[in-house]
Amino acid sequence: MVLLSLTWGAPQPVKALPSMAYSFVHYMNAIDRSGQDLGFWDKVTYSLALAGSQSRKPSDRTGRS
């Protein structure tokens, strides 16, 4: 319960972490199922890049809310 109450007042990047982690795992699994011949760190890099791009909104890039 304490952890849950801490996330209510958390800054935006902390709130985005669970959805980004879910996206990361989703992309890692998708890369594994694709049959591409990639190393572990390549999969991690691509998954992080894709998960990070999904967590941003167009308004985040311009600096406006």
MARVEXFI-655807 format. One record per residue: x, y, z of N, C-alpha, C, CB in turn; residue in three letters; residue number from 0. Coordinates in nm, 4 decimals. Atoms other than C-alpha are relative to their C-alpha. Glycine has a CB too. Layout:
<vexses>
n.X	n.Y	n.Z	ca.X	ca.Y	ca.Z	c.X	c.Y	c.Z	cb.X	cb.Y	cb.Z	zase	zado
X	Y	Z	X	Y	Z	X	Y	Z	X	Y	Z	ALA	NUM
...
</vexses>
This chain:
<vexses>
n.X	n.Y	n.Z	ca.X	ca.Y	ca.Z	c.X	c.Y	c.Z	cb.X	cb.Y	cb.Z	zase	zado
0.0814	-0.1185	0.0000	0.0000	0.0000	0.0000	0.0861	0.1253	0.0000	-0.0928	-0.0004	0.1189	MET	0
-0.0899	-0.1153	-0.0050	0.2877	0.2360	0.0756	0.0582	0.0268	-0.1380	0.1132	-0.0230	0.1026	VAL	1
-0.0558	-0.0184	0.1330	0.4430	0.1759	-0.2650	-0.1020	0.0585	-0.0961	0.0519	-0.1315	-0.0535	LEU	2
0.1052	-0.0521	0.0851	0.1130	0.2430	-0.4345	-0.0223	0.1481	0.0261	-0.1291	-0.0775	0.0216	LEU	3
0.0214	-0.1405	-0.0320	0.0688	0.5726	-0.2506	0.1175	0.0861	-0.0460	-0.0219	0.0171	0.1499	SER	4
-0.1159	-0.0754	0.0479	0.4220	0.6784	-0.3476	-0.0081	0.0268	-0.1498	0.1286	-0.0751	0.0322	LEU	5
0.0081	-0.0190	0.1446	0.3458	0.6334	-0.7177	-0.1048	0.1025	-0.0389	-0.0301	-0.1311	-0.0679	THR	6
0.1013	-0.1019	0.0318	0.0425	0.8653	-0.7006	0.0625	0.1372	-0.0130	-0.1090	0.0030	0.1071	TRP	7
-0.0655	-0.1297	0.0046	0.2673	1.1640	-0.6355	0.1298	-0.0028	-0.0776	0.0256	0.0490	0.1384	GLY	8
-0.1262	0.0158	0.0723	0.5488	1.0400	-0.8557	0.0027	0.0858	-0.1256	0.0226	-0.1465	-0.0365	ALA	9
-0.0112	-0.0747	0.1257	0.6808	1.2436	-1.1467	-0.0347	-0.0877	-0.1197	0.1415	0.0566	-0.0160	PRO	10
0.0472	0.0701	0.1200	0.5719	1.1485	-1.4982	0.0911	-0.1151	-0.0444	-0.0135	0.0984	-0.1130	GLN	11
-0.0819	0.1150	0.0440	0.8784	0.9332	-1.5906	-0.0174	-0.1240	0.0869	0.1459	0.0387	-0.0011	PRO	12
0.0188	0.1153	-0.0881	0.8207	0.7113	-1.2860	-0.1339	-0.0665	-0.0293	0.0080	0.0424	0.1485	VAL	13
0.1306	0.0562	0.0322	0.4536	0.6673	-1.3764	0.0036	-0.0751	-0.1329	-0.1056	0.1104	-0.0048	LYS	14
-0.0084	0.0632	0.1313	0.5505	0.5715	-1.7336	0.0795	-0.1304	0.0037	0.0629	0.0955	-0.0994	ALA	15
-0.0871	0.1174	-0.0072	0.7917	0.2995	-1.6176	-0.0734	-0.1327	-0.0148	0.0734	0.0005	0.1296	LEU	16
0.0664	0.1307	0.0182	0.5392	0.0123	-1.5821	-0.0447	-0.0258	-0.1436	-0.1201	-0.0093	0.0913	PRO	17
0.0424	0.0225	0.1382	0.3993	0.0647	-1.9318	0.1204	-0.0177	-0.0919	-0.0871	0.1164	-0.0490	SER	18
-0.1211	0.0165	0.0801	0.7498	0.0997	-2.0743	0.0602	-0.1391	0.0208	0.1031	0.1086	0.0356	MET	19
-0.0514	0.1345	-0.0283	0.8585	-0.2223	-1.9016	-0.0842	-0.1054	-0.0713	0.0014	-0.0267	0.1523	ALA	20
0.0883	0.0927	0.0710	0.5544	-0.4030	-2.0435	0.0314	0.0017	-0.1501	-0.1491	0.0366	0.0247	TYR	21
-0.0322	-0.0112	0.1424	0.6362	-0.2700	-2.3919	0.1339	-0.0658	-0.0310	0.0024	0.1474	-0.0430	SER	22
-0.1317	0.0599	0.0199	0.9997	-0.3761	-2.3535	-0.0103	-0.1525	-0.0085	0.0952	0.0408	0.1141	PHE	23
0.0163	0.1459	-0.0005	0.9018	-0.7355	-2.2671	-0.0756	-0.0448	-0.1254	-0.0751	-0.0465	0.1280	VAL	24
0.0774	0.0322	0.1199	0.6481	-0.7360	-2.5511	0.0901	-0.0005	-0.1243	-0.1158	0.1009	-0.0180	HIS	25
-0.0894	-0.0064	0.1159	0.9111	-0.6272	-2.8058	0.1078	-0.1087	0.0048	0.0658	0.1376	-0.0079	TYR	26
-0.0989	0.1079	-0.0110	1.1691	-0.8757	-2.6705	-0.0611	-0.1318	-0.0469	0.0513	-0.0131	0.1459	MET	27
0.0665	0.1239	0.0410	0.9203	-1.1600	-2.7152	-0.0284	0.0004	-0.1497	-0.1306	-0.0193	0.0783	ASN	28
0.0291	-0.0093	0.1429	0.8235	-1.0372	-3.0618	0.1262	-0.0222	-0.0830	-0.0618	0.1365	-0.0332	ALA	29
-0.1262	0.0206	0.0715	1.1873	-1.0260	-3.1712	0.0402	-0.1467	0.0055	0.1117	0.0885	0.0596	ILE	30
-0.0310	0.1432	-0.0130	1.2405	-1.3800	-3.0369	-0.0843	-0.0833	-0.0956	-0.0228	-0.0470	0.1445	ASP	31
0.0907	0.0759	0.0863	0.9374	-1.5069	-3.2290	0.0215	0.0292	-0.1480	-0.1432	0.0301	0.0369	ARG	32
-0.0163	-0.0381	0.1406	1.0404	-1.3286	-3.5504	0.0996	-0.0884	-0.0745	0.0443	0.1441	-0.0090	SER	33
-0.0978	0.0862	0.0641	1.3263	-1.5682	-3.6137	0.1237	0.0733	-0.0500	-0.0638	-0.0708	-0.1133	GLY	34
-0.1179	-0.0760	0.0403	1.5807	-1.2913	-3.6709	0.1233	-0.0512	0.0745	-0.0207	0.1511	0.0267	GLN	35
-0.1247	0.0458	-0.0600	1.9410	-1.3874	-3.6043	0.0694	0.1191	0.0661	0.0926	-0.0665	-0.1067	ASP	36
-0.0556	-0.1125	-0.0743	2.0198	-1.1217	-3.3426	0.0574	-0.0494	0.1319	-0.1075	0.1086	0.0245	LEU	37
-0.0569	0.0314	-0.1296	2.2386	-1.1349	-3.0357	-0.0868	0.0572	0.1117	0.1429	0.0540	0.0100	GLY	38
0.0781	-0.0446	-0.1148	2.1034	-1.0729	-2.6873	0.0003	0.1519	0.0131	0.0536	-0.0630	0.1275	PHE	39
-0.0089	-0.1457	-0.0191	2.2295	-0.7143	-2.6636	-0.0650	0.0763	-0.1147	0.1461	0.0428	0.0137	TRP	40
0.0730	-0.0628	0.1108	2.0903	-0.6313	-3.0090	-0.1499	0.0004	0.0294	0.0286	-0.0739	-0.1334	ASP	41
0.1425	0.0082	-0.0353	1.7483	-0.7507	-2.8928	-0.0349	0.1003	0.1096	-0.0361	-0.1427	0.0459	LYS	42
0.0228	-0.0948	-0.1089	1.7781	-0.5447	-2.5742	-0.0002	0.1428	-0.0530	0.1069	-0.0162	0.1093	VAL	43
-0.0090	-0.1352	0.0553	1.8825	-0.2340	-2.7685	-0.1236	0.0353	-0.0807	0.1240	0.0136	-0.0868	THR	44
0.1178	-0.0277	0.0826	1.6012	-0.2576	-3.0215	-0.1271	0.0069	0.0840	-0.0151	-0.1069	-0.1081	TYR	45
0.1192	-0.0005	-0.0851	1.3429	-0.3382	-2.7541	-0.0086	0.1276	0.0829	0.0001	-0.1221	0.0921	SER	46
-0.0006	-0.1252	-0.0764	1.4478	-0.0412	-2.5409	-0.0336	0.1195	-0.0876	0.1358	0.0211	0.0658	LEU	47
0.0281	-0.1110	0.0908	1.4416	0.1925	-2.8389	-0.1475	0.0040	-0.0381	0.0864	-0.0109	-0.1258	ALA	48
0.1415	0.0043	0.0377	1.0961	0.0767	-2.9451	-0.0911	0.0309	0.1182	-0.0348	-0.1367	-0.0574	LEU	49
0.0829	-0.0256	-0.1183	0.9533	0.0800	-2.5922	0.0078	0.1470	0.0406	0.0440	-0.0899	0.1172	ALA	50
-0.0147	-0.1415	-0.0340	1.0918	0.4279	-2.5300	-0.0731	0.0906	-0.0958	0.1448	0.0377	0.0031	GLY	51
0.0693	-0.0836	0.0979	0.9455	0.5644	-2.8501	-0.1505	-0.0078	0.0179	0.0377	-0.0413	-0.1418	SER	52
0.1429	0.0153	-0.0224	0.5998	0.4301	-2.7582	-0.0467	0.0762	0.1230	-0.0350	-0.1460	0.0138	GLN	53
0.0414	-0.0655	-0.1243	0.6002	0.5931	-2.4139	-0.0065	0.1513	-0.0141	0.0951	-0.0363	0.1122	SER	54
0.0029	-0.1444	0.0201	0.6479	0.9442	-2.5530	-0.1205	0.0411	-0.0818	0.1274	0.0470	-0.0679	ARG	55
0.1094	-0.0582	0.0764	0.3652	1.1574	-2.6787	0.0582	0.1136	-0.0829	-0.1161	0.0505	0.0937	LYS	56
-0.0522	-0.1113	0.0798	0.4117	1.4217	-2.9508	0.0196	0.1270	0.0812	-0.0927	0.0283	-0.1153	PRO	57
-0.0148	-0.1205	-0.0809	0.3619	1.6949	-2.6890	0.1259	-0.0051	0.0861	-0.1225	0.0192	0.0882	SER	58
-0.1221	0.0140	-0.0783	0.6591	1.5532	-2.4918	0.1218	0.0470	-0.0790	0.0184	-0.1452	0.0439	ASP	59
-0.1150	-0.0360	0.0816	0.8943	1.6196	-2.7797	0.0128	0.1511	-0.0187	-0.0093	-0.0677	-0.1347	ARG	60
-0.0052	-0.1444	0.0198	0.8021	1.9865	-2.8118	0.0255	0.0742	0.1295	-0.1283	0.0488	-0.0621	THR	61
-0.0223	-0.0631	-0.1283	0.8392	2.0551	-2.4411	-0.1250	0.0642	0.0570	0.1072	0.1020	-0.0123	GLY	62
0.1261	-0.0552	-0.0490	0.4761	2.1616	-2.4053	-0.0833	-0.1115	0.0625	-0.0786	0.0695	-0.1147	ARG	63
0.0870	0.1000	-0.0645	0.2219	1.9864	-2.1853	-0.1317	-0.0096	-0.0694	-0.0223	0.0330	0.1461	SER	64
</vexses>
